[in-house]
Amino acid sequence: MPAPIPVALLALPQSTASTLFGIYDILASVRRDWCLVHGQAPEASPFQPLIVSPDGQPFDATNGVRITPERSFADCARPAVVVVADLLVAPGDCDPVFDVSVRWLRACHQRGAMLASACAGAILLARTGLLEGMDATSHWAYCEPLQRQHPDIHWHADRALVATGAGQRILMAGSGMSWHMLALALVARHAGPEAAMRVARIYLMDLHAASPLAYASLTHGGLAADPVIERAQRWAAEHYADADAPVAEMARNCGMAQRTFKRRFAAATGMAPLEYVHHVRLEEAKQLLESGDTPIEAVAFDVGYSDSSFFTRLFKRKVGMTPARYRQRFGRLAREIMTGAGSSG
């Protein structure tokens, strides 16, 4: 198993704890939480988030939150990623106390680290000199004063996420909750887009309101403890699209009468076997809708439905929106994640 990726989260007295610890929690949850809700064996996150400060000593941050760093700058010389979380600093503030942190950020980047900022954390990245001539973003209230202070940087208050610099090794999130997109982009780049989408669905992440049903995994809960029913579940996962009578096939596979099989399946999983097959099919349909532009009718056929109208009605009932609406929302989210991850695919 590869060593975890060290991600230094810069903590300063001006840091907002919600962003600092929010990014920490997201990185720590990768793979682990998806396994948890699906009843699978725990899987460690590929990330090692670390709270890092100039001297490593505990301090009270913005709003009086006590922060106990895990490393000092001297003890964290080679992180793979450094994130500057949001800062409660007045727009245009030139507090020289940031100088030590700016020098450390520049040194980390020179040693190969990716740099990232959330909201007003862009103040520190701008001072590194690494953004000259580059696109950048920050909170809408900060972009104008930052443009005055750093006229050679192209500030975009309207962009939630910007990947910039040589090799796109600088990621910047804009206003408010755009740090969600920053965290997802980091996950996508270092752990893959599928891991990022799973995090988005666990945490209900999007920049626009959506029904929680749309994020939910219909197949959460894992495999049944009953080995016979577990075998049926595994069969459904492999053959959901190519069986005209899946319940009959599962019952036959298990060597049981359909009536007995249905009763035993419901006792083991809490749902009827046909409902389970629908859930498997719809979960696969979600993946297809997120990742491509295959026509809805073809998606329906690919997951086992010859009647696309029935598929659309079922999808809307179970997911809370139509397939077309799901694609519009989550396909966009997937594209934004991939853009932040520096991929053109």
Helices and strands as residue ranges (DSSP letters): E 5-10, H 17-29, H 32-37, E 47-53, E 59-60, G 62-64, E 66-67, E 71-72, E 81-84, G 96-98, H 99-110, E 114-118, G 119-121, H 122-127, E 135-136, H 140-149, E 154-155, E 161-164, G 166-168, E 170-173, G 176-178, H 179-191, H 193-202, H 212-215, H 227-239, H 246-253, H 258-269, H 273-291, H 296-302, H 308-319, H 323-326, I 327-331, H 332-340
